[in-house]
């Protein structure tokens, strides 16, 4: 006669129980309910000749309102109703998931985190409500929301994931969204398209650009990842006609582009905290300056003697315009300013925005002065 193999019941604490006493000692209602829903509990009891208990368990049904209390009574364990938050349907669903997933993978990390395995779109949303760090995907396809940050999505069966095609791979990675073992729609999750390829020669160390040269056409595209453009990095580079500053830059150093006499226009990206003193001083061909919303400070004499400068866009985020920042910009006629600054602030001693009411009063006094002078 073949020897009967008696399986243990594994509790949440990791204990593998083989006797009723061990079950009582390591009792976990959620684990026991799981074995009840798949029929293993009554089998485990019968295999150990607890025949009456096995029959009593088999007579129970999952829809009984007092199921949990009945199980505890049969197994001679005290039932604590006030702390009982177990959900039989949830446990049954977990067991069903485990049975399905164990048939396609033996990866313990996935099997031990079966509650993080999404089987369909609704299941995914329910899991995301709990703000997990990792979600496993098993199914045909899933739509991934860009708004949920810092999540790793790992495919169990290489499912198709549907994502916002207007975003690049770098956008997802910057938001902490990582994909592994999944497939994408055509044109989705493209890499190396968000940031243009660098153009020119650069001396870069630890995110600081110490110097650079344009290509033969006078074009320079600074590599993404540079944080600081150092003092005098491009100063007196008369061949420079076109410069692209990446969004990774947060500081433009003193005189960084001074005397770049062929430079015609410039866009300052939103993450720049400060445009350093004399950064674009004496750029005599400069015609247009666009400062993106997010930039905080314009340094002293930043655009001094940019004699051809005719257009400037200064966003609401600017809180300080330095000493005579636009001194000598005699052709400056197209000016976009936030309400808390006036055109006078572009060419006078350093002006800091403190609050709207004080600036409203300041402007009112200037208007009154102009009227009195008429």
Secondary structure as UniProt FT lines:
FT   STRAND          9..10
FT   TURN            12..13
FT   STRAND          16..17
FT   HELIX           20..25
FT   HELIX           29..37
FT   TURN            38..39
FT   HELIX           40..47
FT   TURN            48..49
FT   HELIX           51..58
FT   TURN            62..63
FT   TURN            65..66
FT   HELIX           67..74
FT   TURN            75..76
FT   HELIX           81..83
FT   HELIX           88..102
FT   TURN            103..104
FT   HELIX           108..111
FT   TURN            112..113
FT   HELIX           114..116
FT   STRAND          117..118
FT   HELIX           121..128
FT   TURN            129..130
FT   STRAND          134..137
FT   STRAND          141..143
FT   TURN            146..147
FT   STRAND          151..155
FT   STRAND          160..162
FT   TURN            165..166
FT   HELIX           169..174
FT   TURN            175..176
FT   STRAND          177..180
FT   STRAND          183..184
FT   TURN            186..187
FT   STRAND          201..205
FT   TURN            206..207
FT   STRAND          208..213
FT   TURN            216..217
FT   STRAND          219..221
FT   TURN            224..225
FT   STRAND          228..229
FT   TURN            231..232
FT   TURN            235..236
FT   TURN            238..239
FT   STRAND          242..244
FT   TURN            247..248
FT   STRAND          251..252
FT   TURN            254..259
FT   TURN            261..262
FT   STRAND          265..268
FT   TURN            270..271
FT   STRAND          274..275
FT   TURN            277..282
FT   TURN            284..285
FT   STRAND          288..291
FT   TURN            293..294
FT   STRAND          297..298
FT   TURN            300..305
FT   TURN            307..308
FT   STRAND          311..313
FT   TURN            316..317
FT   STRAND          320..321
FT   TURN            323..328
FT   TURN            330..331
FT   STRAND          334..336
FT   TURN            339..340
FT   HELIX           343..347
FT   STRAND          351..352
FT   HELIX           356..373
//
